[in-house]
Amino acid sequence: MAVKEKELQEAKASYLRAIAFAKKHALHSEHLVNAYLGLAWCLAVQGQTPAAIKNYEKARQLTESPETQKLIDKKLAELKK
């Protein structure tokens, strides 16, 4: 399924707002991890690989879920090829 550029930009803006809100209020949870993951995905789709990697790595750092860590590790390996 192709993602429309406008929808992608709207999604990125939403993830950035969520991250900013969490930082402002010192909130650290899996919701913040999901915001970083969503932003990373958007960036990867747009071909912004270095920025995508940075956000996947931030999500990896924040998550406590071994399953999420494994999924992020897989995605990072794909992007770093």
Stockholm file with secondary structure:
# STOCKHOLM 1.0

chainA/1-81         MAVKEKELQEAKASYLRAIAFAKKHALHSEHLVNAYLGLAWCLAVQGQTPAAIKNYEKARQLTESPETQKLIDKKLAELKK
#=GR chainA/1-81 SS CCCCHHHHHHHHHHHHHHHHHHHHTTCCSHHHHHHHHHHHHHHHHTTCHHHHHHHHHHHHHHCCCHHHHHHHHHHHHHHTC
#=GC SS_cons        CCCCHHHHHHHHHHHHHHHHHHHHTTCCSHHHHHHHHHHHHHHHHTTCHHHHHHHHHHHHHHCCCHHHHHHHHHHHHHHTC
//
